[in-house]
């Protein structure tokens, strides 16, 4: 087969041509792969000669099968022969006019990722990001755990804000009941602002068994048109008043509600967990800051085709997430006064930024020659059981070895380590004065999420099967 190759801008075109002998060999191969499909009188399935099948089914009977196999094999061969090409998407297949001495000709056009001109990505001075854990943070977490373990206890007193009352109520406007203004056995926490202003305050001081009329005024911006700005009266019957009883912090509570045995162990464990979360947040936000800076410093033009693919990926991700809740993306967007078109339009800018970030990441990985060995990947799997399960599932679903999927995690970890060690995080005055560094809640890194896809792009992938277009048979091809 004669193949010519031309690279131009963000495309590469392979022009391929087969002579009579080569094309006849492709037809023979297609005949051998598919001959059992055809029934010819006097022959058992798969035993009829090629010429007999062509006489009964037409001279182009094996054309499509030969074309598909020839194009797919050629694409894989050319991608392996040109590892320097960073391609995306499926190739465009075109059938060309066969020249003299040619039996079949076609071209493959592949899209190439844009080139990245890296700017400064080392020695950058960035605002210092640091999250520490204080005794107040530990106490706040303890208070949350105690509150979570609280229970409602019947109160032998008047209701106070924070208490929960079980009530029946009937609302009227000008003595006439209205839709949605009646309930029985309703549990209401006073001070929760669940009802319209004035209702919950009007129940402060009630006792079990008491009946009370609560006068309120519907807000002017109330959702029901017929009730906007109206005066109303709710007749309320109180069945029960309960208050929240928070347990004491002692060894008994710790044993019953945590994995620890004593209060001291519990406090130390909480602090260790919070410090670990603070370290993760510090690392993730520093990575975000560094990645944002080096991406801004780089030059790269993102083609519309690539942006469209990324936007489609975002939408399919939304579809997948919503499917777990039995929802369709179209219905979800409609409920939120949006549409598929609006969703995609709104995400084009972020898609372009994400793509540029991935390409910059890949360019740095290539420039720094960051690589991962099988031994490193296996060590990662051995040290991280959760990752090992995920990689084994990926390998089972998509084929390959678990270590190949683990390499992505090791690769990104090496890249981020380089990013953090090669740049300087200095204290800026705003954070020095403010309390941002005192927070310790873990935060998911947006850069890490974007890098999940970049990891695959940074590694050499096997060539994808092209979607070959069908063509009518021609006298020359036959």
ZAMARGU-4260 file (C-alpha; in steps of 0.2 Angstrom, whole numbers, plus 5000, padded with zeros to 4 digits):
<rodrens>
0) 5000/5000/5000 | 5006/5017/4995 | 5004/5030/5010 | 5008/5048/5009 | 5007/5059/5025
5) 5005/5078/5027 | 5003/5088/5043 | 4995/5105/5042 | 4990/5116/5057 | 4980/5105/5068
10) 4976/5091/5056 | 4986/5077/5048 | 4980/5068/5032 | 4985/5051/5026 | 4982/5047/5008
15) 4982/5028/5005 | 4981/5018/4989 | 4981/5000/4985 | 4985/4992/4968 | 4975/4977/4960
20) 4985/4964/4969 | 4983/4972/4986 | 4965/4976/4984 | 4961/4958/4978 | 4970/4952/4994
25) 4959/4963/5005 | 4943/4956/4995 | 4950/4938/4998 | 4952/4942/5017 | 4934/4949/5018
30) 4928/4933/5009 | 4937/4922/5021 | 4930/4932/5036 | 4912/4932/5030 | 4909/4917/5018
35) 4899/4907/5031 | 4885/4921/5030 | 4880/4916/5012 | 4870/4902/5006 | 4873/4895/4989
40) 4864/4880/4982 | 4875/4865/4981 | 4887/4871/4994 | 4888/4869/5013 | 4890/4886/5022
45) 4907/4893/5020 | 4912/4881/5006 | 4906/4891/4991 | 4920/4899/4981 | 4922/4917/4981
50) 4917/4919/4963 | 4901/4909/4965 | 4896/4920/4980 | 4900/4936/4969 | 4889/4928/4955
55) 4874/4926/4966 | 4875/4942/4977 | 4884/4954/4966 | 4902/4958/4962 | 4903/4971/4976
60) 4897/4959/4990 | 4913/4959/4999 | 4917/4977/4996 | 4911/4985/5012 | 4919/4971/5023
65) 4935/4974/5014 | 4934/4993/5016 | 4931/4993/5034 | 4945/4981/5039 | 4957/4989/5027
70) 4954/5007/5034 | 4954/5001/5052 | 4970/4992/5051 | 4978/5006/5041 | 4973/5019/5054
75) 4980/5009/5068 | 4996/5005/5058 | 4999/5024/5054 | 4995/5030/5072 | 5008/5017/5078
80) 5020/5023/5065 | 5018/5042/5070 | 5018/5042/5089 | 5023/5060/5089 | 5005/5064/5083
85) 4993/5069/5098 | 4976/5065/5090 | 4958/5067/5097 | 4942/5061/5091 | 4938/5049/5077
90) 4947/5051/5060 | 4937/5057/5045 | 4937/5045/5031 | 4935/5050/5012 | 4936/5039/4997
95) 4947/5046/4983 | 4947/5044/4965 | 4959/5029/4960 | 4973/5035/4949 | 4981/5024/4935
100) 4988/5008/4943 | 4977/5010/4958 | 4962/4999/4963 | 4956/5008/4978 | 4961/5024/4987
105) 4955/5033/5002 | 4961/5046/5014 | 4961/5048/5033 | 4961/5065/5041 | 4964/5066/5060
110) 4963/5081/5072 | 4978/5086/5082 | 4979/5094/5099 | 4985/5112/5098 | 5003/5115/5102
115) 5006/5123/5119 | 5019/5137/5121 | 5024/5135/5139 | 5027/5151/5149 | 5035/5152/5166
120) 5030/5137/5177 | 5044/5136/5189 | 5049/5149/5202 | 5033/5158/5203 | 5029/5167/5219
125) 5011/5164/5224 | 5000/5169/5239 | 5003/5158/5254 | 4988/5146/5257 | 4989/5137/5274
130) 4975/5129/5285 | 4978/5125/5303 | 4968/5117/5316 | 4964/5126/5332 | 4956/5120/5349
135) 4940/5130/5344 | 4939/5119/5328 | 4940/5103/5338 | 4927/5109/5350 | 4916/5114/5336
140) 4917/5097/5329 | 4913/5089/5346 | 4898/5101/5347 | 4892/5095/5331 | 4894/5076/5336
145) 4885/5080/5352 | 4871/5088/5343 | 4869/5074/5331 | 4867/5062/5345 | 4854/5073/5354
150) 4836/5067/5356 | 4819/5076/5359 | 4812/5075/5377 | 4795/5080/5382 | 4795/5097/5391
155) 4784/5100/5406 | 4785/5118/5403 | 4780/5132/5391 | 4787/5131/5373 | 4803/5141/5369
160) 4812/5145/5353 | 4822/5129/5348 | 4808/5117/5355 | 4798/5106/5344 | 4779/5107/5345
165) 4767/5094/5338 | 4752/5104/5332 | 4736/5104/5322 | 4732/5120/5313 | 4719/5128/5302
170) 4722/5145/5293 | 4708/5157/5288 | 4707/5173/5279 | 4692/5184/5283 | 4685/5168/5291
175) 4687/5157/5276 | 4699/5142/5275 | 4712/5142/5261 | 4721/5129/5252 | 4737/5123/5261
180) 4732/5131/5277 | 4728/5115/5286 | 4738/5101/5294 | 4737/5088/5308 | 4751/5081/5319
185) 4764/5093/5311 | 4781/5094/5320 | 4787/5111/5320 | 4804/5117/5327 | 4801/5135/5334
190) 4814/5147/5326 | 4817/5136/5311 | 4808/5150/5300 | 4798/5136/5291 | 4782/5146/5292
195) 4778/5164/5287 | 4785/5177/5298 | 4776/5179/5315 | 4768/5161/5316 | 4782/5153/5325
200) 4785/5167/5337 | 4766/5167/5340 | 4768/5149/5348 | 4782/5154/5360 | 4774/5151/5377
205) 4761/5137/5373 | 4759/5122/5383 | 4753/5104/5379 | 4734/5104/5377 | 4733/5122/5374
210) 4723/5130/5359 | 4729/5147/5352 | 4724/5159/5338 | 4740/5166/5330 | 4737/5181/5319
215) 4750/5184/5304 | 4751/5194/5288 | 4756/5185/5272 | 4771/5193/5264 | 4768/5204/5248
220) 4780/5193/5238 | 4771/5177/5244 | 4770/5163/5230 | 4751/5162/5231 | 4743/5177/5222
225) 4727/5176/5232 | 4736/5177/5249 | 4749/5191/5245 | 4748/5204/5259 | 4733/5196/5267
230) 4729/5196/5286 | 4726/5178/5292 | 4722/5169/5308 | 4729/5151/5312 | 4719/5141/5325
235) 4732/5130/5333 | 4730/5115/5344 | 4746/5110/5354 | 4748/5091/5357 | 4766/5090/5363
240) 4781/5101/5367 | 4798/5094/5366 | 4815/5100/5369 | 4832/5095/5362 | 4843/5086/5375
245) 4861/5086/5371 | 4871/5072/5379 | 4886/5075/5390 | 4903/5073/5384 | 4910/5058/5394
250) 4918/5041/5391 | 4901/5033/5389 | 4896/5045/5375 | 4912/5042/5366 | 4911/5023/5367
255) 4893/5023/5361 | 4895/5035/5347 | 4913/5035/5341 | 4927/5022/5337 | 4936/5028/5353
260) 4936/5023/5371 | 4939/5039/5381 | 4936/5057/5379 | 4955/5060/5378 | 4957/5048/5364
265) 4942/5055/5355 | 4949/5073/5356 | 4966/5068/5349 | 4958/5057/5335 | 4947/5072/5330
270) 4962/5084/5330 | 4972/5071/5319 | 4957/5070/5307 | 4955/5088/5306 | 4974/5091/5303
275) 4974/5078/5289 | 4959/5087/5281 | 4968/5104/5283 | 4983/5097/5275 | 4973/5090/5260
280) 4964/5107/5258 | 4981/5116/5259 | 4988/5105/5246 | 4973/5106/5234 | 4971/5124/5235
285) 4990/5127/5232 | 4989/5116/5217 | 4974/5126/5210 | 4983/5142/5213 | 4999/5136/5204
290) 4990/5127/5190 | 4980/5143/5187 | 4995/5154/5186 | 5005/5142/5174 | 4990/5140/5163
295) 4988/5159/5162 | 5007/5160/5157 | 5005/5148/5143 | 4999/5151/5125 | 4987/5139/5117
300) 4973/5141/5105 | 4959/5129/5108 | 4949/5124/5092 | 4930/5124/5092 | 4929/5106/5088
305) 4938/5102/5104 | 4928/5113/5115 | 4912/5106/5107 | 4918/5088/5112 | 4922/5094/5130
310) 4905/5102/5132 | 4897/5086/5126 | 4907/5077/5139 | 4901/5088/5153 | 4883/5086/5147
315) 4885/5067/5147 | 4893/5068/5164 | 4877/5077/5170 | 4866/5064/5162 | 4876/5050/5171
320) 4875/5058/5188 | 4856/5062/5186 | 4853/5044/5181 | 4857/5038/5198 | 4842/5048/5204
325) 4831/5042/5190 | 4830/5059/5182 | 4833/5064/5164 | 4845/5079/5161 | 4832/5087/5150
330) 4819/5087/5164 | 4831/5093/5177 | 4837/5108/5166 | 4819/5112/5162 | 4814/5112/5180
335) 4828/5124/5183 | 4822/5136/5169 | 4836/5130/5157 | 4839/5119/5142 | 4852/5108/5134
340) 4857/5122/5123 | 4858/5134/5137 | 4868/5122/5148 | 4881/5119/5134 | 4882/5138/5129
345) 4885/5142/5148 | 4899/5130/5149 | 4909/5134/5134 | 4921/5146/5143 | 4925/5134/5157
350) 4927/5120/5144 | 4940/5130/5135 | 4949/5134/5151 | 4949/5116/5157 | 4956/5110/5140
355) 4970/5122/5141 | 4974/5117/5158 | 4975/5099/5153 | 4986/5103/5138 | 4997/5113/5148
360) 4999/5099/5161 | 5003/5087/5147 | 5016/5099/5140 | 5025/5100/5156 | 5024/5082/5159
365) 5033/5079/5142 | 5045/5094/5145 | 5050/5087/5162 | 5050/5069/5156 | 5039/5063/5170
370) 5035/5044/5168 | 5029/5030/5179 | 5035/5012/5180 | 5025/4997/5182 | 5034/4994/5199
375) 5028/5012/5205 | 5010/5008/5199 | 5010/4992/5208 | 5017/5000/5224 | 5003/5012/5223
380) 4990/4998/5221 | 4998/4989/5236 | 4997/5004/5247 | 4979/5010/5242 | 4966/4996/5243
385) 4952/5008/5238 | 4962/5013/5222 | 4966/4995/5219 | 4948/4990/5219 | 4944/5005/5207
390) 4958/5000/5195 | 4953/4982/5195 | 4935/4987/5190 | 4941/4998/5176 | 4952/4984/5170
395) 4938/4972/5171 | 4926/4984/5162 | 4938/4991/5148 | 4952/4978/5147 | 4970/4979/5151
400) 4979/4978/5168 | 4975/4987/5184 | 4993/4994/5185 | 4990/5004/5168 | 4975/5013/5177
405) 4985/5016/5193 | 4999/5024/5182 | 4987/5039/5180 | 4986/5042/5198 | 5005/5041/5201
410) 5008/5052/5186 | 4997/5066/5192 | 5004/5064/5210 | 5022/5066/5203 | 5016/5081/5192
415) 5008/5090/5207 | 5023/5087/5218 | 5034/5095/5205 | 5021/5110/5204 | 5022/5112/5223
420) 5041/5110/5225 | 5045/5121/5210 | 5035/5136/5215 | 5035/5147/5231 | 5020/5151/5242
425) 5024/5167/5251 | 5013/5176/5264 | 5002/5190/5257 | 4995/5204/5268 | 4977/5199/5266
430) 4979/5182/5272 | 4991/5188/5286 | 4977/5200/5292 | 4962/5188/5289 | 4957/5172/5295
435) 4957/5162/5280 | 4971/5152/5286 | 4962/5147/5301 | 4949/5136/5292 | 4952/5118/5291
440) 4937/5111/5281 | 4943/5099/5267 | 4939/5106/5250 | 4939/5097/5233 | 4952/5103/5221
445) 4945/5109/5204 | 4962/5106/5196 | 4963/5088/5202 | 4946/5085/5194 | 4952/5093/5178
450) 4968/5083/5179 | 4959/5066/5180 | 4956/5068/5161 | 4973/5076/5158 | 4982/5061/5165
455) 4975/5050/5151 | 4979/5063/5138 | 4997/5064/5144 | 5000/5045/5142 | 5001/5037/5125
460) 4985/5029/5121 | 4981/5015/5109 | 4973/5021/5092 | 4954/5021/5092 | 4944/5012/5079
465) 4939/5024/5065 | 4921/5025/5060 | 4923/5021/5042 | 4910/5028/5030 | 4901/5016/5017
470) 4904/5019/4999 | 4896/5013/4983 | 4905/5000/4973 | 4914/5006/4958 | 4920/4996/4943
475) 4938/4999/4947 | 4936/4993/4965 | 4927/4978/4960
</rodrens>
